[in-house]
Amino acid sequence: MEREILYQKIAGTIAWQIKTGVWKVGDKLPSLRTVSNENGISLNTAIQAYYELEKDGFIISRPKSGYIVNYKPLRLSAPATTQPSIKSIGKEDEDLITEVYRSIEDMSITRFSLGVPEDTLLPISKLNKELVRAMRSLPGNGTRYEDPQGNIRLRKDIARFAYSWNANLAAEDIITTTGATNSISLALSAITQKGDTIAVESPVYFGLLQLANSLGLRVLELPTNPVTGIDPDALKKVIPQINVCLLVSNFSNPMGSCMPDEHKKAVVDMLSVHDIPLIEDDLYGDVFFGNSRPKPCKAFDEKGLVLWCGSVSKTLAPGYRVGWIAPGRFKEAIIRQKHIHLISTPSLNQEAIANFMENDRYENHLRKLRHELHTNSVHFVQSVMDYFPEETKIITPQGGFMLWVELDKNIDTTELYRRAMRQKISIAPGRMFTLQDQYRNCMRLSYGQKWTTKIEECLKLLGDIIKHSF
């Protein structure tokens, strides 16, 4: 507790100095080492103090230059809680999704549309070594089928890592998968049947909508606040209509909302009363910008009704396709579905990730990744405020990779995407994230790239296109 008070006190003092002009815009702040020595605090406490200042928009970090005063009171105007139709209607815009992702391998495009960290933020050389090590250590050099539940070392690592949110999980409670989408697919296949209705956030990741439609499920989109996620009272009203709930509870894609603990508990308790399963996509929970990892809904699950899904696709190795599910009471049903769809998960990738997760290397990597992404989010928010029209609405991200941007009602972001692509800039139009005719004036921007002058120039150009083309 003392450490928390101390870093907040130091951050508050520097913030007051910036507001009163002791430090001016463009001034270089003392180094972290200097702050540590002058205040008699640890380097980690100094880092946390500067994190707070970054988060609140007082300073920015620049490569090779340190921390620079950048205080400009942000004219943030947050999007309102969404109001989708309470009927399970509509269809995804398959053509638009295909169009946006058709050029995914074109490296000349500045891709604000892709929600993964770029290669420069990942420990690729270390992962390469672990792949070689895995090939040498596994029976048959990694060519054999493995245990139906998946790599035992990886399952132990996941259970151990979940202690950060007080999980009561063991290796036997976890099944490995080929990514979080596969986890959700197995879950839906195991606990739903054609014609069932699932409740989701709105907007929601388009891949989940495609998956639900492919299984013949009806989708009911729930009102969602950009900060706190779904409205529990709205869920309560539709409980009689639904068979399953599917939520991205922490730093949702695309909106970035994070449900407060009291909302998570209320949702879990509400669903438990009616014996309704909750599939929880906790893909972004480890990418938090605050003091600690937010709990998933699984932390409040007493009846085994929450199927907790995760992966390293957004934090470590997107192409390895290593994920997992802790399915509670549905464990045997999930294993049966895994046999049907996969037989087994790839041995080499899982062993390599298990190797990397041991000895605190994964946590050390996550600390660096969080810092980089947090800094990026500050840059993105400031650039949107500087270069986009004044009526633009956004919130400051609490974690994850996504910035949800709401523009003037007269701007169609599908058309904006096409105009921006002529300048080699890709965005994700809002219509991709719903089955209904809504969010046409919204877009998702990913800040998973390393911040550079080129990124800032592209955001400025995107703002110019918005201002002058509509």
Disulfide bonds with the S-S distance in Angstrom:
none
